[in-house]
Amino acid sequence: MDDIIHNGDPEFDSIPTIKQKALKINLNENIYGTFAEIGAGQETVRQFFRVGGASGTIAKSLSAYGKDFSDAIYGIEDDSRYVSQNRLKKMLVQETDLIEERIGGKDPNKMFFCYANTVATIDFARKFKGHGWVGMRFQIDSNQDYNEIILHVRFKENIARQQQETLGVLGTNLIYSAFYKYHTPKKIIKYLYDNLEKDQLEIDTINFSGPVFKNVDNRLMSLELVKNGLTEAVMFGPDGNNLLPAVVLYKKNILALRGRFRPVTKVNEDMYLQSLKLFKKEKKVEKDNTIVIFEITLADLENKGEIDEKDFIDRAKLLGSLGETVLISNYKEYYRLVEYFSMYTNKKIGLCMGVNNLIEVFDPKYYIKLSGGILEAFGKLFFKKLKVYLYPVLSEDGEIITSENLKVHPRIKELYKFSKFNGRVVDVKEYDPESLKIYSDEVIEDIRTNSNGWEKLLPKSVASMIKKQKLFGYKGN
């Protein structure tokens, strides 16, 4: 079907306007589908009605705005949330099934689609900025299964009408990219912002699926969002699919371990397990309301300003195999990470941290750009429900450094004493002394050269997976 849907726009010398995109879709006699928009009005379909020629493209347009009417069409949600990924998927599947049932088989060249969104714009009191789920289910070949692109957006504008117009532009970009740019999924992420600015909306989750995206790794797509400055943090689960942080972190106690995890070593494992033991001793911290996050900053993925995607996926695969949830963030400073978590929960937050990391936290040079300096940062970092679980380090002369004997910047010494006195810094005391001698850079070099004994420095399952899947440059038998 590439003669009908192709990957190129020679007629456009620059970024096509929204009118040009909508008209090109309308004039393609093989594209036919449904628009289903809940919550913010029919902002996307309006673009297609305005340019003309829509009768050959739009099978149906609906806005099931009333909850009762929406329930009658798509069913009642178990959690009563209408702005949800589950609701969006129901809409996409039900509408494509319906068009297949009523129109399918009449024209073998028709590629059916459904564009849907379920959105809440800014509230009257302007307390909540607004957010929503937007998706596209479409065919490129009428003989193939459907493909899907599903994303979550957060609005940044402060007027509902502006948010609605932004949604209309985003939806048109999505439909156009799905049909004409599906060969380059990474670029689709950028194309979604055609005729838009980053200060209008944030895309914090995106997932691709279906036959034309069979080789797409959604973790890499997630990484693209952060790399391109479209969001500050993304999250994915053990299965490799991207997750919405607002859902995963909502009202949870959060224990976060920051690291490069290149690879996961026994020191990472021991730090995590011992910190979790201490965290679970806190009041109201129970298994069902607690999540552990393995966080990697964008800076820790870069090598000379570039990101090695193979290296990133190797790390992601390892953490996924261990059943861990991963956060990729652009929060180099810890206070920004804590501030991010605090948007979604008012429960307890714990940070697993090595001594060297804590020394950096108490270095004033990292807070020069803040108007309130280090005091502003610490007001955000060491709030009443946060604790740092400090893992010791072995100095060059063999001394074990803990919170008791570490040295911070002289100007910050009293602030450090205050934090420690108030129980914000807790030493991990039940640690494995042998783990202190493990350095990930040395482990990586041993893996690449297949030196003897590197397996003993890693959890057994990690060493086994590195060998089996030839991760991190391993070339052994």
ABEGO torsion letter per residue (X at the ends): XAAABBBEBAABABBBBAAAAAAAAAABAABBBBBBBBGAEBAAAAAAAAAEGAAAABABBBBBABAAAAAAAAEBBAAGBABBAAAAAAAAAAAAAAAAAAABGABAABBBBBBBBBBBBBBAAGABAEBBBBBBBBBABAABBBBBBBBBBBBABABAAAAAAAAAAAAAAAAAAAAAAAABAAAAAAAAABGBBAAABBBABBBBBEAAAAABBAAAAAAAAAAAGABABBBBBAAGBBBBAAAAABGBBBBBBBBAGOBBBAAAAAAAAAAAAAAAABBGBBAAABBBBBBBBAAAABBGGBBBAAAAAAAAAAAAAAGBBBBBBABABAAAAAAAAAAABABBBBBBBBAAAAAAAABAAAAAABAAEAAAAAAAABBAABBBBBBBBBBAAGBBBBAAABBBBAAAAAAAAAAAAAGABBBBABBBAAAAABBAAAAAAAAAAGBBGAAAABBAAAAAAAAAAGBGGBABX
